[in-house]
Amino acid sequence: MSVSVEYGDDVARQFANQIGAIGQGRARPALGRAVNRVTTMARTRVIRQVAVQSSIPRKILNRAIKRRGANFRGASPIQGVIYASGKPISLKHFNPRQMSYGVRVKIYGKMQRLEGTFMGPRPGVIAPALHGQVWQRTSAARLPIEMHYGPSIPAEMVKGESARAFESVIASHLPTRVRHELGRLLPG
């Protein structure tokens, strides 16, 4: 999953006079710097919002959500990308606690009860062979068991408050950064 910051036609129309005065050759790197700066700001805001809405630890989010800067050489579009890949995160990262009814974890900002799940033979004891993961039996027999997972970073990145935060950063900061970068190149 990815979201992109792109220097589009509406920004080009808004700053057409400044770009014409500077020249396309000098304006293109300035537009690339503006897009790169806004992409970095948007990544930070997306990480904050994903952490709040899903309770995924910031340490994991900082490693998983990446930024690819704009390539302003050549004729390709000037575009910065924020992307993440991966499968759902193990519940062991959400402070699981085994209780008498199953396991309790904090996901999506509130405590969740996962009845019939376990982490060890009894509450307070984590089985070393299970590595702190949350498991559930799939039948009445002792085995097989399956592991439970939490939210997925790519899915959380493009929904809810994180998507709104991304769009608001782009709408409010991209024109300001373009104006700043072009203003540095204009004479006087």
C-alpha positions in Angstrom: 0.0 0.0 0.0 1.2 3.5 -0.8 0.0 7.1 -0.9 1.7 9.7 -2.9 2.4 13.5 -2.8 2.4 14.8 -6.3 3.0 18.2 -7.7 -0.2 18.6 -9.7 -1.9 20.8 -12.2 -3.6 23.0 -9.6 -0.3 23.9 -8.0 1.3 24.5 -11.5 -1.5 26.9 -12.4 -1.2 28.7 -9.0 2.6 29.2 -9.5 2.8 29.4 -13.3 4.2 33.0 -13.3 7.0 32.2 -10.8 7.9 29.0 -12.7 8.0 31.0 -16.0 10.2 33.7 -14.5 12.7 31.1 -13.0 12.6 28.7 -15.9 11.6 25.1 -16.0 15.2 23.9 -15.6 15.7 25.7 -12.2 12.1 25.3 -11.0 12.0 21.5 -11.3 14.5 20.9 -8.5 12.8 23.5 -6.3 9.5 21.7 -6.8 11.1 18.4 -6.0 12.5 19.8 -2.7 9.0 21.1 -1.8 7.5 17.7 -2.5 10.2 15.9 -0.5 9.7 18.1 2.5 5.9 17.7 2.5 6.3 13.9 2.0 8.5 13.8 5.1 5.9 15.8 7.1 3.1 13.6 5.9 4.9 10.4 6.9 5.4 11.8 10.4 1.7 12.6 10.7 0.6 9.3 9.3 2.8 7.4 11.8 1.3 9.4 14.6 -2.3 8.7 13.5 -1.8 5.0 12.8 -0.3 4.7 16.3 -3.3 6.4 17.9 -6.0 4.6 15.8 -4.6 1.1 16.0 -2.3 1.0 19.1 0.6 -0.3 17.0 3.9 0.6 18.8 5.7 3.6 17.2 8.9 1.6 17.0 7.3 -0.9 14.6 5.6 1.9 12.6 8.9 3.9 12.2 10.5 0.8 10.7 7.6 -0.2 8.5 6.4 3.0 7.0 8.9 4.3 4.5 9.3 7.4 2.3 10.6 7.5 -1.3 11.6 11.0 -2.4 10.7 12.8 -5.6 12.9 12.3 -8.7 13.0 15.7 -10.3 15.4 14.8 -13.1 14.1 14.0 -16.5 10.5 14.3 -17.6 8.8 12.0 -15.0 6.2 13.5 -12.7 7.5 15.0 -9.5 6.1 12.7 -6.9 7.0 11.6 -3.3 5.6 8.3 -2.0 4.8 7.0 1.5 4.5 3.2 1.5 4.3 0.2 3.8 4.1 -3.5 3.2 3.7 -6.5 5.4 1.2 -8.8 6.9 -0.8 -8.3 10.1 1.2 -7.8 13.3 1.5 -10.4 16.0 -0.5 -9.8 19.1 2.6 -10.1 21.2 3.4 -6.4 20.5 0.1 -5.3 22.1 0.9 -6.1 25.7 -1.1 -9.4 25.9 -2.0 -10.7 29.3 -3.4 -14.2 29.9 -6.5 -14.3 32.2 -8.8 -17.1 33.3 -11.1 -16.5 30.3 -8.4 -16.1 27.6 -6.1 -13.3 26.7 -6.6 -9.5 27.1 -4.9 -7.1 24.6 -5.1 -3.4 23.8 -6.0 -2.9 20.2 -7.6 0.1 18.5 -7.2 2.1 21.7 -9.3 -0.2 24.0 -8.9 -3.4 25.9 -10.2 -6.5 24.0 -11.0 -9.9 25.4 -10.0 -12.8 23.2 -11.9 -15.7 24.9 -10.5 -19.2 24.4 -7.0 -18.0 23.6 -3.8 -18.7 25.5 -0.1 -17.9 25.8 0.8 -20.6 28.2 -0.5 -23.4 30.5 -2.2 -21.0 33.0 -2.5 -17.2 33.7 0.8 -15.6 34.5 2.9 -18.3 32.8 4.1 -17.9 29.2 5.2 -21.0 27.5 8.7 -20.6 26.1 7.8 -22.7 23.0 5.0 -20.2 22.2 7.3 -17.2 22.2 4.8 -14.8 23.8 2.3 -15.2 20.9 -1.4 -15.6 21.3 -2.8 -18.9 20.2 -6.2 -20.7 20.0 -7.1 -24.3 19.5 -8.9 -25.1 16.2 -10.6 -28.2 17.5 -11.4 -30.0 20.7 -8.0 -31.9 20.4 -4.8 -30.5 21.9 -3.4 -29.7 18.5 -3.6 -28.0 16.0 -3.5 -24.5 17.2 -3.4 -21.2 15.3 -1.8 -17.9 16.0 -3.9 -14.7 16.3 -2.8 -11.5 14.6 -3.6 -7.8 15.1 -4.0 -5.0 12.6 -2.0 -4.6 9.4 0.1 -1.4 8.9 -0.7 -1.0 5.2 -4.4 -1.3 5.8 -4.4 1.1 8.7 -2.3 3.6 6.8 -5.0 4.3 4.2 -8.1 4.5 6.4 -9.6 6.7 9.1 -7.7 9.5 10.7 -4.4 8.6 9.1 -5.8 9.1 5.6 -7.4 12.4 6.7 -4.1 13.6 8.3 -2.2 12.8 5.1 -4.7 14.7 2.9 -4.7 17.7 5.3 -0.9 17.9 5.3 -0.8 17.9 1.5 -3.6 20.5 1.2 -2.1 22.9 3.7 1.7 22.5 3.4 2.4 21.8 -0.3 1.4 25.3 -1.7 3.4 26.9 1.2 6.5 24.9 0.5 6.3 25.5 -3.2 6.0 29.2 -2.6 9.0 29.1 -0.3 11.2 27.1 -2.6 10.3 29.3 -5.7 10.7 32.5 -3.6 14.3 31.5 -2.8 15.1 31.4 -6.6 13.3 34.6 -7.6 15.5 37.8 -7.8 14.9 40.5 -5.3 
